[in-house]
Amino acid sequence: LGPIAAVPTQWRPTRSCPGGSITALIRLEGANAGLADVAVKPLSPGISVRPLDEDAPTPAESPSAKGCFAHTCRLLTLTVAADATDPARLELAIADGARLVVPVPLTTHCPDSAARAALLAQP
């Protein structure tokens, strides 16, 4: 399992930001990251993750449409709240005990609605 490529910096909302959280698509790329038996869970407060698969509701959330294929890539929806710590940490673990922690750097920002839409459209 791994190593996993660095995850680009993600936005964390300010406490006064409308909506209270920011959601983005992120890719975890590295050896075996996309295997079905690899579990992904947040280790930091203020973040949640949802792995995406080919049954995603839109093409924008489809791993294969984003060029993210099993064994080397996992596509996730990452939701970051204002109380998230920097860096946020995600754990990838496999049933046999292999595990690794992936840091996700955060920067505080309250995007306007157009910037928010652009963030959600990122690969």
Phi and psi restraints in degrees (range 20) as a CNS / XPLOR table:
assign (resid 1 and name C) (resid 2 and name N)
       (resid 2 and name CA) (resid 2 and name C) 1.0 86.3 20.0 2
assign (resid 2 and name N) (resid 2 and name CA)
       (resid 2 and name C) (resid 3 and name N) 1.0 -176.3 20.0 2
assign (resid 2 and name C) (resid 3 and name N)
       (resid 3 and name CA) (resid 3 and name C) 1.0 -70.1 20.0 2
assign (resid 3 and name N) (resid 3 and name CA)
       (resid 3 and name C) (resid 4 and name N) 1.0 159.7 20.0 2
assign (resid 3 and name C) (resid 4 and name N)
       (resid 4 and name CA) (resid 4 and name C) 1.0 -106.9 20.0 2
assign (resid 4 and name N) (resid 4 and name CA)
       (resid 4 and name C) (resid 5 and name N) 1.0 133.7 20.0 2
assign (resid 4 and name C) (resid 5 and name N)
       (resid 5 and name CA) (resid 5 and name C) 1.0 -63.3 20.0 2
assign (resid 5 and name N) (resid 5 and name CA)
       (resid 5 and name C) (resid 6 and name N) 1.0 152.7 20.0 2
assign (resid 5 and name C) (resid 6 and name N)
       (resid 6 and name CA) (resid 6 and name C) 1.0 -59.4 20.0 2
assign (resid 6 and name N) (resid 6 and name CA)
       (resid 6 and name C) (resid 7 and name N) 1.0 138.2 20.0 2
assign (resid 6 and name C) (resid 7 and name N)
       (resid 7 and name CA) (resid 7 and name C) 1.0 -89.7 20.0 2
assign (resid 7 and name N) (resid 7 and name CA)
       (resid 7 and name C) (resid 8 and name N) 1.0 132.3 20.0 2
assign (resid 7 and name C) (resid 8 and name N)
       (resid 8 and name CA) (resid 8 and name C) 1.0 -61.2 20.0 2
assign (resid 8 and name N) (resid 8 and name CA)
       (resid 8 and name C) (resid 9 and name N) 1.0 156.7 20.0 2
assign (resid 8 and name C) (resid 9 and name N)
       (resid 9 and name CA) (resid 9 and name C) 1.0 -59.2 20.0 2
assign (resid 9 and name N) (resid 9 and name CA)
       (resid 9 and name C) (resid 10 and name N) 1.0 135.7 20.0 2
assign (resid 9 and name C) (resid 10 and name N)
       (resid 10 and name CA) (resid 10 and name C) 1.0 -113.4 20.0 2
assign (resid 10 and name N) (resid 10 and name CA)
       (resid 10 and name C) (resid 11 and name N) 1.0 160.5 20.0 2
assign (resid 10 and name C) (resid 11 and name N)
       (resid 11 and name CA) (resid 11 and name C) 1.0 -85.7 20.0 2
assign (resid 11 and name N) (resid 11 and name CA)
       (resid 11 and name C) (resid 12 and name N) 1.0 141.8 20.0 2
assign (resid 11 and name C) (resid 12 and name N)
       (resid 12 and name CA) (resid 12 and name C) 1.0 -119.3 20.0 2
assign (resid 12 and name N) (resid 12 and name CA)
       (resid 12 and name C) (resid 13 and name N) 1.0 129.0 20.0 2
assign (resid 12 and name C) (resid 13 and name N)
       (resid 13 and name CA) (resid 13 and name C) 1.0 -72.1 20.0 2
assign (resid 13 and name N) (resid 13 and name CA)
       (resid 13 and name C) (resid 14 and name N) 1.0 154.8 20.0 2
assign (resid 13 and name C) (resid 14 and name N)
       (resid 14 and name CA) (resid 14 and name C) 1.0 -73.0 20.0 2
assign (resid 14 and name N) (resid 14 and name CA)
       (resid 14 and name C) (resid 15 and name N) 1.0 165.2 20.0 2
assign (resid 14 and name C) (resid 15 and name N)
       (resid 15 and name CA) (resid 15 and name C) 1.0 -65.8 20.0 2
assign (resid 15 and name N) (resid 15 and name CA)
       (resid 15 and name C) (resid 16 and name N) 1.0 -23.5 20.0 2
assign (resid 15 and name C) (resid 16 and name N)
       (resid 16 and name CA) (resid 16 and name C) 1.0 -96.3 20.0 2
assign (resid 16 and name N) (resid 16 and name CA)
       (resid 16 and name C) (resid 17 and name N) 1.0 4.5 20.0 2
assign (resid 16 and name C) (resid 17 and name N)
       (resid 17 and name CA) (resid 17 and name C) 1.0 -69.5 20.0 2
assign (resid 17 and name N) (resid 17 and name CA)
       (resid 17 and name C) (resid 18 and name N) 1.0 129.8 20.0 2
assign (resid 17 and name C) (resid 18 and name N)
       (resid 18 and name CA) (resid 18 and name C) 1.0 -58.7 20.0 2
assign (resid 18 and name N) (resid 18 and name CA)
       (resid 18 and name C) (resid 19 and name N) 1.0 140.9 20.0 2
assign (resid 18 and name C) (resid 19 and name N)
       (resid 19 and name CA) (resid 19 and name C) 1.0 93.6 20.0 2
assign (resid 19 and name N) (resid 19 and name CA)
       (resid 19 and name C) (resid 20 and name N) 1.0 -27.9 20.0 2
assign (resid 19 and name C) (resid 20 and name N)
       (resid 20 and name CA) (resid 20 and name C) 1.0 77.3 20.0 2
assign (resid 20 and name N) (resid 20 and name CA)
       (resid 20 and name C) (resid 21 and name N) 1.0 -9.5 20.0 2
assign (resid 20 and name C) (resid 21 and name N)
       (resid 21 and name CA) (resid 21 and name C) 1.0 -153.9 20.0 2
assign (resid 21 and name N) (resid 21 and name CA)
       (resid 21 and name C) (resid 22 and name N) 1.0 162.9 20.0 2
assign (resid 21 and name C) (resid 22 and name N)
       (resid 22 and name CA) (resid 22 and name C) 1.0 -127.3 20.0 2
assign (resid 22 and name N) (resid 22 and name CA)
       (resid 22 and name C) (resid 23 and name N) 1.0 132.1 20.0 2
assign (resid 22 and name C) (resid 23 and name N)
       (resid 23 and name CA) (resid 23 and name C) 1.0 -113.1 20.0 2
assign (resid 23 and name N) (resid 23 and name CA)
       (resid 23 and name C) (resid 24 and name N) 1.0 138.2 20.0 2
assign (resid 23 and name C) (resid 24 and name N)
       (resid 24 and name CA) (resid 24 and name C) 1.0 -144.2 20.0 2
assign (resid 24 and name N) (resid 24 and name CA)
       (resid 24 and name C) (resid 25 and name N) 1.0 157.9 20.0 2
assign (resid 24 and name C) (resid 25 and name N)
       (resid 25 and name CA) (resid 25 and name C) 1.0 -89.6 20.0 2
assign (resid 25 and name N) (resid 25 and name CA)
       (resid 25 and name C) (resid 26 and name N) 1.0 133.6 20.0 2
assign (resid 25 and name C) (resid 26 and name N)
       (resid 26 and name CA) (resid 26 and name C) 1.0 -129.2 20.0 2
assign (resid 26 and name N) (resid 26 and name CA)
       (resid 26 and name C) (resid 27 and name N) 1.0 156.7 20.0 2
assign (resid 26 and name C) (resid 27 and name N)
       (resid 27 and name CA) (resid 27 and name C) 1.0 -113.9 20.0 2
assign (resid 27 and name N) (resid 27 and name CA)
       (resid 27 and name C) (resid 28 and name N) 1.0 132.9 20.0 2
assign (resid 27 and name C) (resid 28 and name N)
       (resid 28 and name CA) (resid 28 and name C) 1.0 -106.8 20.0 2
assign (resid 28 and name N) (resid 28 and name CA)
       (resid 28 and name C) (resid 29 and name N) 1.0 112.0 20.0 2
assign (resid 28 and name C) (resid 29 and name N)
       (resid 29 and name CA) (resid 29 and name C) 1.0 -115.4 20.0 2
assign (resid 29 and name N) (resid 29 and name CA)
       (resid 29 and name C) (resid 30 and name N) 1.0 128.5 20.0 2
assign (resid 29 and name C) (resid 30 and name N)
       (resid 30 and name CA) (resid 30 and name C) 1.0 166.0 20.0 2
assign (resid 30 and name N) (resid 30 and name CA)
       (resid 30 and name C) (resid 31 and name N) 1.0 171.7 20.0 2
assign (resid 30 and name C) (resid 31 and name N)
       (resid 31 and name CA) (resid 31 and name C) 1.0 -55.0 20.0 2
assign (resid 31 and name N) (resid 31 and name CA)
       (resid 31 and name C) (resid 32 and name N) 1.0 124.3 20.0 2
assign (resid 31 and name C) (resid 32 and name N)
       (resid 32 and name CA) (resid 32 and name C) 1.0 66.1 20.0 2
assign (resid 32 and name N) (resid 32 and name CA)
       (resid 32 and name C) (resid 33 and name N) 1.0 11.5 20.0 2
assign (resid 32 and name C) (resid 33 and name N)
       (resid 33 and name CA) (resid 33 and name C) 1.0 -62.3 20.0 2
assign (resid 33 and name N) (resid 33 and name CA)
       (resid 33 and name C) (resid 34 and name N) 1.0 -28.4 20.0 2
assign (resid 33 and name C) (resid 34 and name N)
       (resid 34 and name CA) (resid 34 and name C) 1.0 -96.4 20.0 2
assign (resid 34 and name N) (resid 34 and name CA)
       (resid 34 and name C) (resid 35 and name N) 1.0 4.1 20.0 2
assign (resid 34 and name C) (resid 35 and name N)
       (resid 35 and name CA) (resid 35 and name C) 1.0 -62.3 20.0 2
assign (resid 35 and name N) (resid 35 and name CA)
       (resid 35 and name C) (resid 36 and name N) 1.0 144.0 20.0 2
assign (resid 35 and name C) (resid 36 and name N)
       (resid 36 and name CA) (resid 36 and name C) 1.0 -61.9 20.0 2
assign (resid 36 and name N) (resid 36 and name CA)
       (resid 36 and name C) (resid 37 and name N) 1.0 -30.0 20.0 2
assign (resid 36 and name C) (resid 37 and name N)
       (resid 37 and name CA) (resid 37 and name C) 1.0 -91.1 20.0 2
assign (resid 37 and name N) (resid 37 and name CA)
       (resid 37 and name C) (resid 38 and name N) 1.0 11.7 20.0 2
assign (resid 37 and name C) (resid 38 and name N)
       (resid 38 and name CA) (resid 38 and name C) 1.0 -93.3 20.0 2
assign (resid 38 and name N) (resid 38 and name CA)
       (resid 38 and name C) (resid 39 and name N) 1.0 118.0 20.0 2
assign (resid 38 and name C) (resid 39 and name N)
       (resid 39 and name CA) (resid 39 and name C) 1.0 -92.0 20.0 2
assign (resid 39 and name N) (resid 39 and name CA)
       (resid 39 and name C) (resid 40 and name N) 1.0 142.3 20.0 2
assign (resid 39 and name C) (resid 40 and name N)
       (resid 40 and name CA) (resid 40 and name C) 1.0 -119.1 20.0 2
assign (resid 40 and name N) (resid 40 and name CA)
       (resid 40 and name C) (resid 41 and name N) 1.0 128.3 20.0 2
assign (resid 40 and name C) (resid 41 and name N)
       (resid 41 and name CA) (resid 41 and name C) 1.0 -142.8 20.0 2
assign (resid 41 and name N) (resid 41 and name CA)
       (resid 41 and name C) (resid 42 and name N) 1.0 148.2 20.0 2
assign (resid 41 and name C) (resid 42 and name N)
       (resid 42 and name CA) (resid 42 and name C) 1.0 -75.9 20.0 2
assign (resid 42 and name N) (resid 42 and name CA)
       (resid 42 and name C) (resid 43 and name N) 1.0 142.2 20.0 2
assign (resid 42 and name C) (resid 43 and name N)
       (resid 43 and name CA) (resid 43 and name C) 1.0 -108.2 20.0 2
assign (resid 43 and name N) (resid 43 and name CA)
       (resid 43 and name C) (resid 44 and name N) 1.0 -6.3 20.0 2
assign (resid 43 and name C) (resid 44 and name N)
       (resid 44 and name CA) (resid 44 and name C) 1.0 -109.8 20.0 2
assign (resid 44 and name N) (resid 44 and name CA)
       (resid 44 and name C) (resid 45 and name N) 1.0 149.7 20.0 2
assign (resid 44 and name C) (resid 45 and name N)
       (resid 45 and name CA) (resid 45 and name C) 1.0 -69.2 20.0 2
assign (resid 45 and name N) (resid 45 and name CA)
       (resid 45 and name C) (resid 46 and name N) 1.0 154.5 20.0 2
assign (resid 45 and name C) (resid 46 and name N)
       (resid 46 and name CA) (resid 46 and name C) 1.0 80.2 20.0 2
assign (resid 46 and name N) (resid 46 and name CA)
       (resid 46 and name C) (resid 47 and name N) 1.0 8.6 20.0 2
assign (resid 46 and name C) (resid 47 and name N)
       (resid 47 and name CA) (resid 47 and name C) 1.0 -130.7 20.0 2
assign (resid 47 and name N) (resid 47 and name CA)
       (resid 47 and name C) (resid 48 and name N) 1.0 151.8 20.0 2
assign (resid 47 and name C) (resid 48 and name N)
       (resid 48 and name CA) (resid 48 and name C) 1.0 -140.1 20.0 2
assign (resid 48 and name N) (resid 48 and name CA)
       (resid 48 and name C) (resid 49 and name N) 1.0 154.5 20.0 2
assign (resid 48 and name C) (resid 49 and name N)
       (resid 49 and name CA) (resid 49 and name C) 1.0 -130.3 20.0 2
assign (resid 49 and name N) (resid 49 and name CA)
       (resid 49 and name C) (resid 50 and name N) 1.0 149.7 20.0 2
assign (resid 49 and name C) (resid 50 and name N)
       (resid 50 and name CA) (resid 50 and name C) 1.0 -137.2 20.0 2
assign (resid 50 and name N) (resid 50 and name CA)
       (resid 50 and name C) (resid 51 and name N) 1.0 109.6 20.0 2
assign (resid 50 and name C) (resid 51 and name N)
       (resid 51 and name CA) (resid 51 and name C) 1.0 -63.6 20.0 2
assign (resid 51 and name N) (resid 51 and name CA)
       (resid 51 and name C) (resid 52 and name N) 1.0 141.1 20.0 2
assign (resid 51 and name C) (resid 52 and name N)
       (resid 52 and name CA) (resid 52 and name C) 1.0 -105.6 20.0 2
assign (resid 52 and name N) (resid 52 and name CA)
       (resid 52 and name C) (resid 53 and name N) 1.0 146.4 20.0 2
assign (resid 52 and name C) (resid 53 and name N)
       (resid 53 and name CA) (resid 53 and name C) 1.0 -132.3 20.0 2
assign (resid 53 and name N) (resid 53 and name CA)
       (resid 53 and name C) (resid 54 and name N) 1.0 -173.2 20.0 2
assign (resid 53 and name C) (resid 54 and name N)
       (resid 54 and name CA) (resid 54 and name C) 1.0 -67.2 20.0 2
assign (resid 54 and name N) (resid 54 and name CA)
       (resid 54 and name C) (resid 55 and name N) 1.0 -10.7 20.0 2
assign (resid 54 and name C) (resid 55 and name N)
       (resid 55 and name CA) (resid 55 and name C) 1.0 -89.6 20.0 2
assign (resid 55 and name N) (resid 55 and name CA)
       (resid 55 and name C) (resid 56 and name N) 1.0 16.1 20.0 2
assign (resid 55 and name C) (resid 56 and name N)
       (resid 56 and name CA) (resid 56 and name C) 1.0 -56.9 20.0 2
assign (resid 56 and name N) (resid 56 and name CA)
       (resid 56 and name C) (resid 57 and name N) 1.0 146.1 20.0 2
assign (resid 56 and name C) (resid 57 and name N)
       (resid 57 and name CA) (resid 57 and name C) 1.0 -66.7 20.0 2
assign (resid 57 and name N) (resid 57 and name CA)
       (resid 57 and name C) (resid 58 and name N) 1.0 -24.0 20.0 2
assign (resid 57 and name C) (resid 58 and name N)
       (resid 58 and name CA) (resid 58 and name C) 1.0 -133.9 20.0 2
assign (resid 58 and name N) (resid 58 and name CA)
       (resid 58 and name C) (resid 59 and name N) 1.0 155.5 20.0 2
assign (resid 58 and name C) (resid 59 and name N)
       (resid 59 and name CA) (resid 59 and name C) 1.0 -59.4 20.0 2
assign (resid 59 and name N) (resid 59 and name CA)
       (resid 59 and name C) (resid 60 and name N) 1.0 -30.2 20.0 2
assign (resid 59 and name C) (resid 60 and name N)
       (resid 60 and name CA) (resid 60 and name C) 1.0 -63.5 20.0 2
assign (resid 60 and name N) (resid 60 and name CA)
       (resid 60 and name C) (resid 61 and name N) 1.0 -20.8 20.0 2
assign (resid 60 and name C) (resid 61 and name N)
       (resid 61 and name CA) (resid 61 and name C) 1.0 -106.6 20.0 2
assign (resid 61 and name N) (resid 61 and name CA)
       (resid 61 and name C) (resid 62 and name N) 1.0 7.0 20.0 2
assign (resid 61 and name C) (resid 62 and name N)
       (resid 62 and name CA) (resid 62 and name C) 1.0 -84.5 20.0 2
assign (resid 62 and name N) (resid 62 and name CA)
       (resid 62 and name C) (resid 63 and name N) 1.0 120.8 20.0 2
assign (resid 62 and name C) (resid 63 and name N)
       (resid 63 and name CA) (resid 63 and name C) 1.0 -55.2 20.0 2
assign (resid 63 and name N) (resid 63 and name CA)
       (resid 63 and name C) (resid 64 and name N) 1.0 -45.9 20.0 2
assign (resid 63 and name C) (resid 64 and name N)
       (resid 64 and name CA) (resid 64 and name C) 1.0 -67.6 20.0 2
assign (resid 64 and name N) (resid 64 and name CA)
       (resid 64 and name C) (resid 65 and name N) 1.0 -33.7 20.0 2
assign (resid 64 and name C) (resid 65 and name N)
       (resid 65 and name CA) (resid 65 and name C) 1.0 -65.6 20.0 2
assign (resid 65 and name N) (resid 65 and name CA)
       (resid 65 and name C) (resid 66 and name N) 1.0 -26.3 20.0 2
assign (resid 65 and name C) (resid 66 and name N)
       (resid 66 and name CA) (resid 66 and name C) 1.0 -93.5 20.0 2
assign (resid 66 and name N) (resid 66 and name CA)
       (resid 66 and name C) (resid 67 and name N) 1.0 5.4 20.0 2
assign (resid 66 and name C) (resid 67 and name N)
       (resid 67 and name CA) (resid 67 and name C) 1.0 73.0 20.0 2
assign (resid 67 and name N) (resid 67 and name CA)
       (resid 67 and name C) (resid 68 and name N) 1.0 28.0 20.0 2
assign (resid 67 and name C) (resid 68 and name N)
       (resid 68 and name CA) (resid 68 and name C) 1.0 -112.1 20.0 2
assign (resid 68 and name N) (resid 68 and name CA)
       (resid 68 and name C) (resid 69 and name N) 1.0 102.7 20.0 2
assign (resid 68 and name C) (resid 69 and name N)
       (resid 69 and name CA) (resid 69 and name C) 1.0 -111.1 20.0 2
assign (resid 69 and name N) (resid 69 and name CA)
       (resid 69 and name C) (resid 70 and name N) 1.0 151.6 20.0 2
assign (resid 69 and name C) (resid 70 and name N)
       (resid 70 and name CA) (resid 70 and name C) 1.0 -50.4 20.0 2
assign (resid 70 and name N) (resid 70 and name CA)
       (resid 70 and name C) (resid 71 and name N) 1.0 157.6 20.0 2
assign (resid 70 and name C) (resid 71 and name N)
       (resid 71 and name CA) (resid 71 and name C) 1.0 79.8 20.0 2
assign (resid 71 and name N) (resid 71 and name CA)
       (resid 71 and name C) (resid 72 and name N) 1.0 -36.9 20.0 2
assign (resid 71 and name C) (resid 72 and name N)
       (resid 72 and name CA) (resid 72 and name C) 1.0 -120.4 20.0 2
assign (resid 72 and name N) (resid 72 and name CA)
       (resid 72 and name C) (resid 73 and name N) 1.0 -3.2 20.0 2
assign (resid 72 and name C) (resid 73 and name N)
       (resid 73 and name CA) (resid 73 and name C) 1.0 -153.0 20.0 2
assign (resid 73 and name N) (resid 73 and name CA)
       (resid 73 and name C) (resid 74 and name N) 1.0 141.1 20.0 2
assign (resid 73 and name C) (resid 74 and name N)
       (resid 74 and name CA) (resid 74 and name C) 1.0 -129.8 20.0 2
assign (resid 74 and name N) (resid 74 and name CA)
       (resid 74 and name C) (resid 75 and name N) 1.0 125.7 20.0 2
assign (resid 74 and name C) (resid 75 and name N)
       (resid 75 and name CA) (resid 75 and name C) 1.0 -98.7 20.0 2
assign (resid 75 and name N) (resid 75 and name CA)
       (resid 75 and name C) (resid 76 and name N) 1.0 130.6 20.0 2
assign (resid 75 and name C) (resid 76 and name N)
       (resid 76 and name CA) (resid 76 and name C) 1.0 -131.4 20.0 2
assign (resid 76 and name N) (resid 76 and name CA)
       (resid 76 and name C) (resid 77 and name N) 1.0 152.7 20.0 2
assign (resid 76 and name C) (resid 77 and name N)
       (resid 77 and name CA) (resid 77 and name C) 1.0 -97.0 20.0 2
assign (resid 77 and name N) (resid 77 and name CA)
       (resid 77 and name C) (resid 78 and name N) 1.0 122.2 20.0 2
assign (resid 77 and name C) (resid 78 and name N)
       (resid 78 and name CA) (resid 78 and name C) 1.0 -109.2 20.0 2
assign (resid 78 and name N) (resid 78 and name CA)
       (resid 78 and name C) (resid 79 and name N) 1.0 124.2 20.0 2
assign (resid 78 and name C) (resid 79 and name N)
       (resid 79 and name CA) (resid 79 and name C) 1.0 -111.4 20.0 2
assign (resid 79 and name N) (resid 79 and name CA)
       (resid 79 and name C) (resid 80 and name N) 1.0 125.9 20.0 2
assign (resid 79 and name C) (resid 80 and name N)
       (resid 80 and name CA) (resid 80 and name C) 1.0 -117.9 20.0 2
assign (resid 80 and name N) (resid 80 and name CA)
       (resid 80 and name C) (resid 81 and name N) 1.0 125.2 20.0 2
assign (resid 80 and name C) (resid 81 and name N)
       (resid 81 and name CA) (resid 81 and name C) 1.0 -98.6 20.0 2
assign (resid 81 and name N) (resid 81 and name CA)
       (resid 81 and name C) (resid 82 and name N) 1.0 168.9 20.0 2
assign (resid 81 and name C) (resid 82 and name N)
       (resid 82 and name CA) (resid 82 and name C) 1.0 -62.1 20.0 2
assign (resid 82 and name N) (resid 82 and name CA)
       (resid 82 and name C) (resid 83 and name N) 1.0 -27.0 20.0 2
assign (resid 82 and name C) (resid 83 and name N)
       (resid 83 and name CA) (resid 83 and name C) 1.0 -88.5 20.0 2
assign (resid 83 and name N) (resid 83 and name CA)
       (resid 83 and name C) (resid 84 and name N) 1.0 9.1 20.0 2
assign (resid 83 and name C) (resid 84 and name N)
       (resid 84 and name CA) (resid 84 and name C) 1.0 -67.5 20.0 2
assign (resid 84 and name N) (resid 84 and name CA)
       (resid 84 and name C) (resid 85 and name N) 1.0 142.7 20.0 2
assign (resid 84 and name C) (resid 85 and name N)
       (resid 85 and name CA) (resid 85 and name C) 1.0 -89.9 20.0 2
assign (resid 85 and name N) (resid 85 and name CA)
       (resid 85 and name C) (resid 86 and name N) 1.0 152.0 20.0 2
assign (resid 85 and name C) (resid 86 and name N)
       (resid 86 and name CA) (resid 86 and name C) 1.0 -109.3 20.0 2
assign (resid 86 and name N) (resid 86 and name CA)
       (resid 86 and name C) (resid 87 and name N) 1.0 124.5 20.0 2
assign (resid 86 and name C) (resid 87 and name N)
       (resid 87 and name CA) (resid 87 and name C) 1.0 -80.3 20.0 2
assign (resid 87 and name N) (resid 87 and name CA)
       (resid 87 and name C) (resid 88 and name N) 1.0 149.6 20.0 2
assign (resid 87 and name C) (resid 88 and name N)
       (resid 88 and name CA) (resid 88 and name C) 1.0 -72.6 20.0 2
assign (resid 88 and name N) (resid 88 and name CA)
       (resid 88 and name C) (resid 89 and name N) 1.0 154.5 20.0 2
assign (resid 88 and name C) (resid 89 and name N)
       (resid 89 and name CA) (resid 89 and name C) 1.0 -128.5 20.0 2
assign (resid 89 and name N) (resid 89 and name CA)
       (resid 89 and name C) (resid 90 and name N) 1.0 134.5 20.0 2
assign (resid 89 and name C) (resid 90 and name N)
       (resid 90 and name CA) (resid 90 and name C) 1.0 -115.8 20.0 2
assign (resid 90 and name N) (resid 90 and name CA)
       (resid 90 and name C) (resid 91 and name N) 1.0 141.4 20.0 2
assign (resid 90 and name C) (resid 91 and name N)
       (resid 91 and name CA) (resid 91 and name C) 1.0 -108.0 20.0 2
assign (resid 91 and name N) (resid 91 and name CA)
       (resid 91 and name C) (resid 92 and name N) 1.0 130.9 20.0 2
assign (resid 91 and name C) (resid 92 and name N)
       (resid 92 and name CA) (resid 92 and name C) 1.0 -106.4 20.0 2
assign (resid 92 and name N) (resid 92 and name CA)
       (resid 92 and name C) (resid 93 and name N) 1.0 128.6 20.0 2
assign (resid 92 and name C) (resid 93 and name N)
       (resid 93 and name CA) (resid 93 and name C) 1.0 -139.7 20.0 2
assign (resid 93 and name N) (resid 93 and name CA)
       (resid 93 and name C) (resid 94 and name N) 1.0 146.5 20.0 2
assign (resid 93 and name C) (resid 94 and name N)
       (resid 94 and name CA) (resid 94 and name C) 1.0 -118.0 20.0 2
assign (resid 94 and name N) (resid 94 and name CA)
       (resid 94 and name C) (resid 95 and name N) 1.0 153.3 20.0 2
assign (resid 94 and name C) (resid 95 and name N)
       (resid 95 and name CA) (resid 95 and name C) 1.0 -54.4 20.0 2
assign (resid 95 and name N) (resid 95 and name CA)
       (resid 95 and name C) (resid 96 and name N) 1.0 -30.9 20.0 2
assign (resid 95 and name C) (resid 96 and name N)
       (resid 96 and name CA) (resid 96 and name C) 1.0 -77.2 20.0 2
assign (resid 96 and name N) (resid 96 and name CA)
       (resid 96 and name C) (resid 97 and name N) 1.0 1.1 20.0 2
assign (resid 96 and name C) (resid 97 and name N)
       (resid 97 and name CA) (resid 97 and name C) 1.0 105.5 20.0 2
assign (resid 97 and name N) (resid 97 and name CA)
       (resid 97 and name C) (resid 98 and name N) 1.0 -15.0 20.0 2
assign (resid 97 and name C) (resid 98 and name N)
       (resid 98 and name CA) (resid 98 and name C) 1.0 -64.6 20.0 2
assign (resid 98 and name N) (resid 98 and name CA)
       (resid 98 and name C) (resid 99 and name N) 1.0 133.3 20.0 2
assign (resid 98 and name C) (resid 99 and name N)
       (resid 99 and name CA) (resid 99 and name C) 1.0 -152.0 20.0 2
assign (resid 99 and name N) (resid 99 and name CA)
       (resid 99 and name C) (resid 100 and name N) 1.0 157.4 20.0 2
assign (resid 99 and name C) (resid 100 and name N)
       (resid 100 and name CA) (resid 100 and name C) 1.0 -151.5 20.0 2
assign (resid 100 and name N) (resid 100 and name CA)
       (resid 100 and name C) (resid 101 and name N) 1.0 157.6 20.0 2
assign (resid 100 and name C) (resid 101 and name N)
       (resid 101 and name CA) (resid 101 and name C) 1.0 -111.2 20.0 2
assign (resid 101 and name N) (resid 101 and name CA)
       (resid 101 and name C) (resid 102 and name N) 1.0 131.4 20.0 2
assign (resid 101 and name C) (resid 102 and name N)
       (resid 102 and name CA) (resid 102 and name C) 1.0 -112.1 20.0 2
assign (resid 102 and name N) (resid 102 and name CA)
       (resid 102 and name C) (resid 103 and name N) 1.0 119.6 20.0 2
assign (resid 102 and name C) (resid 103 and name N)
       (resid 103 and name CA) (resid 103 and name C) 1.0 -78.7 20.0 2
assign (resid 103 and name N) (resid 103 and name CA)
       (resid 103 and name C) (resid 104 and name N) 1.0 142.2 20.0 2
assign (resid 103 and name C) (resid 104 and name N)
       (resid 104 and name CA) (resid 104 and name C) 1.0 -121.9 20.0 2
assign (resid 104 and name N) (resid 104 and name CA)
       (resid 104 and name C) (resid 105 and name N) 1.0 105.0 20.0 2
assign (resid 104 and name C) (resid 105 and name N)
       (resid 105 and name CA) (resid 105 and name C) 1.0 -66.0 20.0 2
assign (resid 105 and name N) (resid 105 and name CA)
       (resid 105 and name C) (resid 106 and name N) 1.0 142.5 20.0 2
assign (resid 105 and name C) (resid 106 and name N)
       (resid 106 and name CA) (resid 106 and name C) 1.0 -123.9 20.0 2
assign (resid 106 and name N) (resid 106 and name CA)
       (resid 106 and name C) (resid 107 and name N) 1.0 145.7 20.0 2
assign (resid 106 and name C) (resid 107 and name N)
       (resid 107 and name CA) (resid 107 and name C) 1.0 -130.3 20.0 2
assign (resid 107 and name N) (resid 107 and name CA)
       (resid 107 and name C) (resid 108 and name N) 1.0 138.0 20.0 2
assign (resid 107 and name C) (resid 108 and name N)
       (resid 108 and name CA) (resid 108 and name C) 1.0 -80.2 20.0 2
assign (resid 108 and name N) (resid 108 and name CA)
       (resid 108 and name C) (resid 109 and name N) 1.0 131.2 20.0 2
assign (resid 108 and name C) (resid 109 and name N)
       (resid 109 and name CA) (resid 109 and name C) 1.0 -165.5 20.0 2
assign (resid 109 and name N) (resid 109 and name CA)
       (resid 109 and name C) (resid 110 and name N) 1.0 146.9 20.0 2
assign (resid 109 and name C) (resid 110 and name N)
       (resid 110 and name CA) (resid 110 and name C) 1.0 -117.9 20.0 2
assign (resid 110 and name N) (resid 110 and name CA)
       (resid 110 and name C) (resid 111 and name N) 1.0 95.2 20.0 2
assign (resid 110 and name C) (resid 111 and name N)
       (resid 111 and name CA) (resid 111 and name C) 1.0 -73.0 20.0 2
assign (resid 111 and name N) (resid 111 and name CA)
       (resid 111 and name C) (resid 112 and name N) 1.0 151.6 20.0 2
assign (resid 111 and name C) (resid 112 and name N)
       (resid 112 and name CA) (resid 112 and name C) 1.0 -76.0 20.0 2
assign (resid 112 and name N) (resid 112 and name CA)
       (resid 112 and name C) (resid 113 and name N) 1.0 172.7 20.0 2
assign (resid 112 and name C) (resid 113 and name N)
       (resid 113 and name CA) (resid 113 and name C) 1.0 -63.6 20.0 2
assign (resid 113 and name N) (resid 113 and name CA)
       (resid 113 and name C) (resid 114 and name N) 1.0 -34.8 20.0 2
assign (resid 113 and name C) (resid 114 and name N)
       (resid 114 and name CA) (resid 114 and name C) 1.0 -68.4 20.0 2
assign (resid 114 and name N) (resid 114 and name CA)
       (resid 114 and name C) (resid 115 and name N) 1.0 -42.8 20.0 2
assign (resid 114 and name C) (resid 115 and name N)
       (resid 115 and name CA) (resid 115 and name C) 1.0 -65.8 20.0 2
assign (resid 115 and name N) (resid 115 and name CA)
       (resid 115 and name C) (resid 116 and name N) 1.0 -36.7 20.0 2
assign (resid 115 and name C) (resid 116 and name N)
       (resid 116 and name CA) (resid 116 and name C) 1.0 -63.5 20.0 2
assign (resid 116 and name N) (resid 116 and name CA)
       (resid 116 and name C) (resid 117 and name N) 1.0 -42.3 20.0 2
assign (resid 116 and name C) (resid 117 and name N)
       (resid 117 and name CA) (resid 117 and name C) 1.0 -63.2 20.0 2
assign (resid 117 and name N) (resid 117 and name CA)
       (resid 117 and name C) (resid 118 and name N) 1.0 -39.7 20.0 2
assign (resid 117 and name C) (resid 118 and name N)
       (resid 118 and name CA) (resid 118 and name C) 1.0 -64.9 20.0 2
assign (resid 118 and name N) (resid 118 and name CA)
       (resid 118 and name C) (resid 119 and name N) 1.0 -38.0 20.0 2
assign (resid 118 and name C) (resid 119 and name N)
       (resid 119 and name CA) (resid 119 and name C) 1.0 -63.4 20.0 2
assign (resid 119 and name N) (resid 119 and name CA)
       (resid 119 and name C) (resid 120 and name N) 1.0 -43.0 20.0 2
assign (resid 119 and name C) (resid 120 and name N)
       (resid 120 and name CA) (resid 120 and name C) 1.0 -67.0 20.0 2
assign (resid 120 and name N) (resid 120 and name CA)
       (resid 120 and name C) (resid 121 and name N) 1.0 -25.3 20.0 2
assign (resid 120 and name C) (resid 121 and name N)
       (resid 121 and name CA) (resid 121 and name C) 1.0 -84.7 20.0 2
assign (resid 121 and name N) (resid 121 and name CA)
       (resid 121 and name C) (resid 122 and name N) 1.0 -6.3 20.0 2
assign (resid 121 and name C) (resid 122 and name N)
       (resid 122 and name CA) (resid 122 and name C) 1.0 -62.7 20.0 2
assign (resid 122 and name N) (resid 122 and name CA)
       (resid 122 and name C) (resid 123 and name N) 1.0 147.0 20.0 2
